Amino acid sequence: MDEVKENSEIILNIDGNTQRIYSIKKCLDTYALIEIYLGNEKFTNYLEEDFVINDLILAEFYGVMLKNYGRNEADIWFNKLEEYSVSVDREILKEAVKFRQENKRKDLSFFDAVGYIFSLKNNYKFVTGDKEFEHMINVEFKKK
């Protein structure tokens, strides 16, 4: 059996028969990362799935960890998660600013807007528990 991963698709070759299985990669936001750090079982399973974190979310997470749990914990978790971190294209940053302006009643942070637009553009599910995203498309919403 051969397995080839292509973006959000897994292609299995079993005895010459090709099967495509679609799996949607997750993009975890800071809310989800903090819940993982706290050991919330509703979120810790994401560590066993195919996920990414963009650089801005990782930076925001580091800041929250530094403020609430100290430099040592922040550094440990930054190092643990940085291999899953990917850079954000400037066009996505620009679109995130527009999205935030268009949704100013929701009071979204810049980091959240970037995470959401990044997820949309890359066909990832945006995993969050932030109430502002509860009924938005392409969101996997989880409460604590």
Backbone bond lengths (Angstrom), bond angles and torsions (degrees), N, CA, C in turn:
res aa  C-N    CA-C-N  psi(-1)  N-CA   C-N-CA  omega(-1)  CA-C   N-CA-C  phi
1 M - - - 1.458 - - 1.522 108.09 -
2 D 1.307 117.62 124.49 1.461 123.39 175.19 1.511 108.39 -105.29
3 E 1.356 115.60 144.62 1.461 119.92 177.78 1.518 108.47 -128.61
4 V 1.313 116.94 128.90 1.448 122.56 178.08 1.516 107.56 -124.33
5 K 1.338 116.12 128.85 1.469 118.98 177.34 1.521 109.01 -99.88
6 E 1.298 115.76 131.90 1.454 122.43 176.18 1.520 108.30 -133.26
7 N 1.326 116.42 106.86 1.460 123.06 179.84 1.514 111.25 50.21
8 S 1.320 119.38 -109.12 1.464 121.00 -177.59 1.526 111.12 -107.93
9 E 1.329 115.69 28.08 1.452 120.20 -175.88 1.524 108.49 -133.51
10 I 1.312 116.57 137.72 1.454 121.35 174.48 1.520 106.83 -112.30
11 I 1.321 115.76 127.61 1.454 120.45 179.08 1.525 106.93 -108.22
12 L 1.329 116.59 119.58 1.459 122.03 178.68 1.515 109.02 -103.99
13 N 1.313 116.18 134.64 1.448 120.84 174.89 1.521 106.74 -115.37
14 I 1.334 116.82 103.64 1.460 122.48 -178.36 1.516 107.72 -112.11
15 D 1.327 115.51 111.18 1.466 121.27 178.98 1.527 112.34 50.85
16 G 1.317 116.55 44.64 1.455 121.31 177.19 1.512 115.24 83.53
17 N 1.321 118.02 -5.82 1.467 121.17 178.31 1.523 109.27 -99.03
18 T 1.297 116.09 123.29 1.459 121.07 -179.20 1.519 110.07 -90.82
19 Q 1.319 115.80 129.77 1.463 121.76 176.54 1.513 108.18 -126.27
20 R 1.310 116.01 137.62 1.460 120.97 177.36 1.521 108.48 -106.91
21 I 1.305 114.76 129.28 1.463 121.09 176.68 1.519 106.38 -122.02
22 Y 1.301 116.08 123.84 1.455 120.01 -178.75 1.520 109.96 -92.95
23 S 1.303 115.16 124.89 1.460 120.21 174.19 1.520 106.72 -125.13
24 I 1.279 115.82 136.09 1.461 119.41 -177.58 1.514 108.75 -97.67
25 K 1.309 114.52 120.94 1.456 120.67 177.99 1.518 108.74 -68.05
26 K 1.308 116.82 146.68 1.459 122.51 -179.57 1.527 109.71 -103.83
27 C 1.312 115.17 145.31 1.466 122.17 171.14 1.524 106.06 -113.24
28 L 1.312 116.13 113.77 1.460 121.27 -177.45 1.516 110.39 -86.49
29 D 1.330 116.35 135.45 1.464 119.02 175.65 1.521 109.50 -97.15
30 T 1.305 116.09 178.53 1.463 121.65 -176.36 1.523 111.57 -60.04
31 Y 1.312 117.82 -38.65 1.471 121.77 177.84 1.531 109.44 -54.74
32 A 1.339 116.11 -50.26 1.460 121.03 -179.12 1.529 110.97 -64.27
33 L 1.319 117.45 -40.41 1.465 120.71 -179.23 1.526 111.92 -65.07
34 I 1.321 117.16 -39.60 1.469 120.38 178.11 1.531 109.49 -65.34
35 E 1.321 116.81 -41.26 1.469 119.72 178.34 1.531 111.20 -64.54
36 I 1.314 117.18 -35.78 1.464 120.80 175.05 1.522 109.50 -63.99
37 Y 1.322 116.84 -47.06 1.467 121.31 177.78 1.530 111.05 -56.25
38 L 1.327 116.80 -40.84 1.466 121.53 -178.56 1.531 113.00 -76.45
39 G 1.329 116.33 -6.17 1.457 120.57 177.19 1.511 114.91 83.82
40 N 1.322 117.69 17.11 1.456 121.60 179.43 1.531 109.43 -65.53
41 E 1.332 115.92 116.82 1.466 121.21 -175.99 1.526 113.53 -64.09
42 K 1.314 117.68 -19.91 1.465 120.04 175.83 1.528 111.00 -68.30
43 F 1.335 116.78 -18.94 1.465 121.37 -175.97 1.525 114.04 -116.58
44 T 1.319 118.80 -27.33 1.466 120.50 -173.90 1.524 112.93 -62.40
45 N 1.335 117.90 -25.02 1.470 120.26 178.69 1.531 112.47 -63.07
46 Y 1.321 118.08 -21.51 1.465 120.28 179.60 1.527 111.83 -64.24
47 L 1.322 117.03 -23.81 1.462 119.86 178.17 1.529 111.38 -66.55
48 E 1.313 117.42 -18.43 1.463 121.96 179.73 1.528 111.78 -97.62
49 E 1.332 117.11 -1.55 1.461 121.84 179.25 1.524 109.58 -102.81
50 D 1.314 114.89 174.25 1.453 122.06 177.14 1.529 107.64 -80.90
51 F 1.329 117.58 110.15 1.464 120.20 -177.15 1.518 111.48 -138.13
52 V 1.325 114.18 161.81 1.463 122.53 173.10 1.519 108.62 -133.32
53 I 1.305 113.81 163.53 1.457 123.23 172.33 1.525 104.24 -134.98
54 N 1.312 117.78 133.98 1.465 115.19 176.00 1.531 109.40 -86.09
55 D 1.326 115.89 162.65 1.465 121.39 -174.71 1.527 113.41 -56.96
56 L 1.326 116.94 -36.28 1.461 119.08 -179.00 1.520 111.77 -70.61
57 I 1.324 117.28 -38.27 1.460 120.27 176.08 1.530 109.73 -64.45
58 L 1.326 116.44 -42.33 1.463 119.64 178.14 1.528 110.62 -60.67
59 A 1.320 117.33 -40.50 1.466 121.13 178.42 1.530 111.09 -65.71
60 E 1.330 117.07 -43.37 1.462 119.97 178.05 1.530 110.23 -63.22
61 F 1.314 116.97 -44.06 1.468 121.88 178.41 1.526 110.41 -59.06
62 Y 1.320 116.71 -44.10 1.464 120.50 178.55 1.531 110.13 -59.10
63 G 1.321 116.92 -43.46 1.463 121.17 179.41 1.521 112.80 -62.44
64 V 1.325 116.84 -42.45 1.466 121.13 178.42 1.529 109.57 -65.29
65 M 1.315 116.16 -44.37 1.469 120.21 179.30 1.525 111.03 -62.66
66 L 1.319 117.02 -43.93 1.460 122.09 179.84 1.522 110.67 -59.90
67 K 1.311 116.56 -45.97 1.462 121.94 -178.94 1.527 112.29 -66.21
68 N 1.328 117.15 -44.55 1.465 121.24 -171.45 1.523 115.82 -95.57
69 Y 1.338 117.48 -24.95 1.464 119.14 -173.08 1.528 114.06 -129.36
70 G 1.327 116.89 -2.10 1.457 120.22 175.44 1.517 114.22 95.00
71 R 1.317 114.08 164.46 1.464 121.23 -174.32 1.528 112.62 -64.13
72 N 1.320 117.51 -41.17 1.457 120.19 -177.55 1.525 111.23 -60.05
73 E 1.339 117.62 -50.73 1.474 121.58 178.61 1.529 110.84 -62.59
74 A 1.323 116.36 -41.61 1.469 120.38 179.95 1.523 110.60 -61.04
75 D 1.335 116.95 -44.76 1.465 120.76 179.69 1.527 112.16 -65.82
76 I 1.332 116.64 -42.11 1.471 120.74 179.46 1.525 110.33 -59.16
77 W 1.324 116.36 -48.75 1.462 119.99 -177.03 1.520 112.24 -72.98
78 F 1.311 117.77 -33.23 1.464 119.98 175.17 1.526 109.30 -60.46
79 N 1.332 116.20 -48.27 1.465 120.92 -179.79 1.528 111.64 -63.51
80 K 1.313 116.65 -35.81 1.460 122.14 -179.77 1.534 111.48 -67.30
81 L 1.327 116.61 -35.20 1.462 120.81 -173.02 1.527 114.98 -100.33
82 E 1.321 117.53 -13.79 1.465 118.11 -172.73 1.523 114.08 -62.83
83 E 1.326 118.24 -25.22 1.468 119.23 178.58 1.532 112.07 -67.52
84 Y 1.330 117.36 -17.71 1.469 121.64 179.07 1.527 111.86 -95.38
85 S 1.305 116.20 -1.04 1.455 121.20 -174.40 1.521 111.52 -87.62
86 V 1.331 115.49 136.30 1.456 121.67 178.20 1.526 109.15 -126.71
87 S 1.315 115.20 152.83 1.466 119.22 -178.22 1.524 110.79 -76.69
88 V 1.315 114.55 160.73 1.460 122.17 -177.79 1.526 108.68 -111.08
89 D 1.315 115.72 127.48 1.450 122.76 177.95 1.532 110.60 -64.63
90 R 1.313 117.23 144.96 1.476 121.27 -179.35 1.524 112.72 -61.37
91 E 1.321 118.24 -31.74 1.469 120.25 177.19 1.529 110.74 -64.24
92 I 1.318 116.64 -35.89 1.466 120.18 176.94 1.522 109.94 -67.01
93 L 1.323 116.87 -39.88 1.468 120.32 177.09 1.525 110.26 -59.79
94 K 1.329 115.52 -44.15 1.469 120.60 179.70 1.537 110.35 -62.97
95 E 1.320 116.81 -45.03 1.464 120.15 179.62 1.523 111.48 -65.50
96 A 1.325 116.85 -34.32 1.464 120.86 178.95 1.527 111.01 -65.48
97 V 1.320 116.52 -38.73 1.469 120.23 177.24 1.527 109.46 -62.79
98 K 1.336 116.91 -44.25 1.462 120.76 178.42 1.535 110.76 -63.02
99 F 1.332 115.89 -45.04 1.458 120.96 -179.93 1.530 110.88 -59.84
100 R 1.307 116.05 -42.15 1.474 120.43 179.60 1.526 110.56 -64.11
101 Q 1.324 116.81 -42.22 1.467 120.93 178.33 1.535 110.99 -64.08
102 E 1.332 116.18 -42.33 1.462 120.69 -179.45 1.527 112.27 -67.82
103 N 1.321 117.12 -20.57 1.462 122.11 -177.76 1.526 111.56 -119.64
104 K 1.328 116.16 36.38 1.471 119.27 -174.35 1.521 113.28 -63.37
105 R 1.324 118.04 -23.20 1.475 119.88 177.15 1.535 111.76 -66.59
106 K 1.323 116.47 -24.37 1.465 120.36 179.54 1.532 111.84 -79.87
107 D 1.322 117.71 -12.51 1.461 122.46 179.22 1.533 112.38 55.96
108 L 1.332 115.84 48.55 1.459 121.85 179.05 1.519 110.73 -76.39
109 S 1.316 116.16 143.61 1.461 118.77 173.45 1.528 108.54 -77.55
110 F 1.313 116.38 160.57 1.464 120.63 176.29 1.525 109.64 -60.67
111 F 1.329 117.53 -41.45 1.469 121.66 -179.85 1.530 111.01 -60.50
112 D 1.333 116.73 -43.46 1.462 120.55 179.18 1.529 111.30 -65.12
113 A 1.315 116.38 -41.40 1.466 120.33 178.96 1.526 110.46 -62.94
114 V 1.317 116.98 -42.38 1.467 120.61 178.21 1.531 110.01 -63.65
115 G 1.332 117.02 -46.33 1.462 120.22 179.73 1.512 112.66 -58.54
116 Y 1.323 115.88 -42.54 1.462 120.83 -178.79 1.532 111.41 -67.45
117 I 1.310 117.66 -49.96 1.467 121.11 -179.61 1.527 110.76 -64.74
118 F 1.329 116.64 -40.69 1.462 121.55 175.77 1.534 109.85 -56.17
119 S 1.321 116.77 -44.64 1.465 121.34 179.99 1.523 111.55 -64.64
120 L 1.330 116.39 -45.77 1.468 120.20 178.69 1.526 111.75 -58.32
121 K 1.307 116.37 -47.52 1.466 121.15 -175.29 1.524 112.85 -69.08
122 N 1.334 116.79 -23.67 1.461 120.48 -178.32 1.530 113.50 -106.84
123 N 1.343 116.09 8.90 1.467 121.75 -179.88 1.528 112.65 58.24
124 Y 1.330 116.38 40.29 1.457 122.54 174.75 1.528 107.93 -105.06
125 K 1.320 116.77 151.61 1.466 120.84 170.14 1.523 107.27 -80.56
126 F 1.321 116.85 132.92 1.456 122.39 178.41 1.521 107.70 -89.58
127 V 1.327 117.34 113.44 1.465 122.36 -176.22 1.519 109.34 -96.94
128 T 1.333 115.14 119.18 1.459 120.66 -178.02 1.523 110.39 -154.79
129 G 1.301 114.66 165.59 1.454 121.95 171.42 1.513 110.20 -120.93
130 D 1.330 116.13 5.66 1.467 120.85 178.56 1.523 109.30 -67.26
131 K 1.329 115.60 122.28 1.471 121.56 -174.24 1.523 113.36 -58.14
132 E 1.315 117.86 -25.54 1.468 121.00 -179.31 1.532 111.85 -63.21
133 F 1.329 116.77 -21.22 1.463 120.98 -176.26 1.529 113.22 -103.88
134 E 1.326 117.80 2.99 1.459 121.42 -170.34 1.528 114.53 -53.82
135 H 1.299 119.37 -39.81 1.468 120.45 -175.56 1.530 112.36 -114.10
136 M 1.310 116.52 23.98 1.462 119.84 -179.48 1.526 110.21 -92.68
137 I 1.329 115.45 152.46 1.464 120.17 179.45 1.526 109.91 -68.25
138 N 1.316 115.23 154.20 1.465 123.58 175.55 1.529 113.06 65.16
139 V 1.327 116.95 24.49 1.463 121.02 -178.92 1.519 109.44 -117.83
140 E 1.308 115.38 134.10 1.455 121.30 170.33 1.530 104.94 -102.27
141 F 1.310 115.41 98.93 1.464 121.76 -173.81 1.520 109.91 -91.19
142 K 1.327 115.63 128.01 1.471 121.21 178.23 1.514 108.85 -134.56
143 K 1.311 115.17 131.75 1.466 120.12 173.76 1.517 108.54 -89.34
144 K 1.341 114.43 159.67 1.459 119.81 177.39 1.488 108.47 -58.02
